[in-house]
Amino acid sequence: MDYNQSDELAQLQKLSNEYSPEAEGPLVSERISSSAITTEYANGDPVYQIKTAALPQKYSFYRTCRGDGHCGWRAVAFSYFEALQKTGSKQKFFEEETRLRSLANLFLALGHPEHVYEDFAEETYSLLRTIANTNDDGETLLATFNDYGTSMSIITHIKLLTSAWIQTHPEQFAPYVVPQTIQEYCQRSIEAANCEIENVGLSALADVLVKPAGFAVEVLYLDRSPGEEVNTYRFDLTDQHGTVLPASHTLRLLYRPGHYDILYRPEDIPQPIEQPPVFVNLTSTMSEHRPDFHGMAGRDDNLAIPGMSFAFPHQTNWAFNPLYDLPSAPVPTVSQAVPVPAYVPLPVPHQELLPPQSIPMEQPISPPVSQPQPSSIGRNGPFRPCTYEFEINHSSVSLPVFQTSQFKNSHFNVAHYNNPDFQPEAWNPNEEYKHTERSRRNRSQ
């Protein structure tokens, strides 16, 4: 093998070692069920199968972060802002912005000019102010972190803060970076463009950003170590004596070799507020068209009108239903439900029903009752005489003759033999043989 060919192979091997596939997907995803992680390792290593099978029992959801070399920084930054939003306190956002602005003293102590970090820091302050005045369950935060330019500015800001914190506290981190110096480690593993967060950087980031806000960090390591569950490491709040203090919120991360995601326990997910049942009071919609019964109260004759006993319950012995209390019926709101009282039937007086009496088919026709004649009024009154001088001449009134087929066969007909005043009809030949002039003319032809 010649010299040129060996150099070419060495160059190809170097490119192969440095190759990494282009990351795809959102920078920060929506919440996904953690059972998807179990499905992902269903055909993988048996150790991973066992550990991922137990993961959904404690952690219900997770978010994926794009593996572009910044997933760990992005996971911590997003979880930090999300924990602030869960507090629901605008005062907390103001305190955090004030505290982060005061950390500019770290840059001044290292001799960094202000223009090096101020543009990146301004994106962090702007997001704090935006989320403080927004109540949208995290949509604005998620959209901001999926904007590459804005999210990278925030990530660069927290990386500069982490580097400044490590350099200003060398006694705390120097033993973990040997044989490098503190400055060399920060330049290569913290401030570089594409460098994933390591344990030293994660510890420093928790000290400078997370713990002072009252939060803790929990990292779950999914590796091939023995055991049926993932290993957990926590960065807790401690006092000056090392005593662990309770944290208001915990940032949970899932570490798989070379990659970080965000985990959630069931209690970390805000539950939707259940709206109380809404009862519609129909009487309130009729209040504008309600008649005024107050002027009629006190009249006993109103009780004879059907339904008036409900308008004046004090005049009856019935139990008044509160549903009909129109003057005092309040208008229900969504936050206050109006209970509907149970229906109570009104007492119905017992009435014994008598069997129907048989009506005889034959009843005598009672004689007509004579109506009294209206008395005549003299013409000397103040009214017109024609108004009160109407007299009926009963002798001139002729009763109509009912000659329908039904009436002819009824005993009410005087020509019927069952009528007590039976009067047979007289036969009239002229009526039976009556011919018209036209019929005579046709017969003569």
Secondary structure, DSSP 8 states (H G I E B T S, - for coil): --HHHHHHHHHHHHHHHH------S-SB---EETHHHHHHTTTS-HHHHHHHHHGGGT--EEE-B--SS-HHHHHHHHHHHHHHHHHT-HHHHHHHHHHHHHTHHHHHHHT--GGGTHHHHHHHHHHHHHHHT--STTHHHHHHHTSHHHHHHHHHHHHHHHHHHHHH-HHHHGGGSTTS-HHHHHHHHTSSSS----HHHHHHHIIIIIGGGTEEEEEEE-SS-SSSS-EEEEE-EE-TT--EE--SEEEEEEEETTEEEEEE-GGGS------------HHHHTGGG----GGGTT-GGGGGSTTHHHH-GGGSSS---GGG--TT-----SSS------------------------S-----------------TTSSS-HHHH-----GGG--------HHHHTSTTSTTSTTSTT-------HHHHT---HHHHHHHH-
